């Protein structure tokens, strides 16, 4: 018997590794295609596409208003206002706002000069949020 041939004969290793790799690639491709076909992960609530405008009353009063300028309707109970505002009398309404509607529950809110006011949308589930508009006060 030739011992040299026993140690150098590795013909069976290559086909076995090839089959294992082909099975792994097939399983991964099936999982990816199945996820796309079944729509896994596509049920996230999207933020509304709306244009929001700030109007500042100056110099007589430090009041401002927020209006819906256009785009999709906005459910105001999903919005919050933060920043340089007097939170006690300023907040978002509870209805749905359409183009031209005032979005604040108070006709005008007080602000602090030179600060940023942010309007943030939060999904019903609370797991995602998006800033819809930021404005720096005069």
C-alpha positions in Angstrom: 0.0 0.0 0.0 1.2 3.5 -0.7 0.8 5.6 2.4 1.5 8.8 0.5 -1.7 8.4 -1.5 -3.8 8.1 1.7 -2.7 11.5 3.0 -3.0 13.4 -0.3 -6.3 12.1 -1.4 -8.9 14.7 -0.5 -11.4 14.3 -3.3 -14.4 13.8 -1.0 -13.9 17.1 1.0 -14.7 19.4 -1.9 -18.1 18.0 -2.9 -19.3 17.8 0.7 -18.4 21.4 1.4 -20.0 22.4 -1.9 -23.3 20.7 -1.1 -23.4 22.3 2.4 -22.8 25.8 1.0 -25.5 25.3 -1.7 -28.1 24.2 0.9 -27.2 27.2 3.2 -27.5 29.7 0.3 -30.9 28.1 -0.7 -32.2 28.4 2.8 -31.1 32.0 3.2 -32.6 33.0 -0.2 -35.9 31.3 0.7 -36.1 33.2 3.9 -35.4 36.6 2.3 -37.9 36.0 -0.5 -40.5 34.7 1.9 -40.1 37.9 4.1 -40.7 40.1 1.0 -43.7 38.1 -0.2 -45.4 37.9 3.2 -44.6 41.6 3.9 -43.0 41.0 7.3 -42.1 44.4 8.9 -44.2 46.5 6.6 -47.0 47.3 9.0 -45.4 50.4 10.5 -47.5 53.6 10.7 -46.2 56.4 8.6 -46.0 60.0 9.6 -48.3 62.4 7.8 -46.9 64.4 4.9 -48.2 67.9 5.8 -46.9 71.4 5.6 -47.0 73.3 8.9 -46.5 77.1 9.4 -45.7 79.2 12.4 -46.9 82.8 12.7 -45.4 85.1 15.4 -47.2 88.2 16.6 -44.6 90.8 17.1 -43.7 93.2 18.7 -46.9 93.8 20.6 -47.3 90.3 22.1 -45.2 87.2 22.4 -48.0 85.0 20.9 -47.8 82.5 18.0 -50.1 80.3 16.0 -49.5 77.0 14.2 -51.5 76.3 11.1 -51.9 73.3 8.7 -50.8 74.8 5.3 -51.5 71.7 3.1 -50.9 68.1 2.5 -52.4 65.1 4.4 -54.8 65.6 7.3 -53.2 65.4 10.7 -54.6 63.8 13.8 -53.7 66.3 16.5 -53.8 63.9 19.4 -50.6 62.3 17.8 -48.8 65.6 17.9 -46.9 67.3 20.7 -45.3 70.7 20.9 -42.2 71.3 22.9 -39.5 73.9 23.3 -39.8 77.6 24.2 -43.5 77.6 24.9 -45.7 78.1 27.9 -46.9 74.5 28.3 -49.7 75.4 30.7 -51.8 77.2 28.0 -50.2 75.8 24.8 -50.8 72.4 23.4 -52.1 70.6 20.3 -55.9 70.2 19.8 -57.6 66.9 19.8 -59.4 66.8 16.4 -58.1 66.2 12.9 -56.5 69.2 11.2 -57.0 69.9 7.5 -55.4 72.6 5.3 -56.1 76.1 6.7 -56.9 74.8 10.3 -55.3 76.1 13.5 -53.5 73.2 15.2 -53.3 74.6 18.7 -56.0 74.2 21.3 -55.5 77.8 22.4 -56.0 80.5 19.8 -52.5 81.8 20.5 -49.7 80.6 22.7 -46.8 82.5 24.5 -43.3 81.9 23.5 -39.7 82.7 24.6 -37.7 84.7 22.2 -34.7 83.2 20.4 -35.6 79.6 21.2 -36.7 76.6 19.1 -40.2 75.2 19.0 -40.7 71.6 17.8 -43.8 69.8 16.6 -43.4 66.0 16.9 -45.6 63.2 15.6 -45.8 60.0 17.5 -47.3 56.7 16.2 -50.3 55.2 17.9 -48.1 52.3 19.2 -45.6 54.8 20.6 -42.7 53.0 19.1 -41.8 55.6 16.5 -41.8 59.4 16.2 -40.8 62.0 13.7 -40.3 65.8 13.9 -42.7 67.4 11.5 -41.6 71.1 12.0 -39.1 73.2 13.9 -39.1 76.9 14.1 -36.9 79.4 15.9 -38.8 82.2 17.6 -38.0 85.8 16.8 
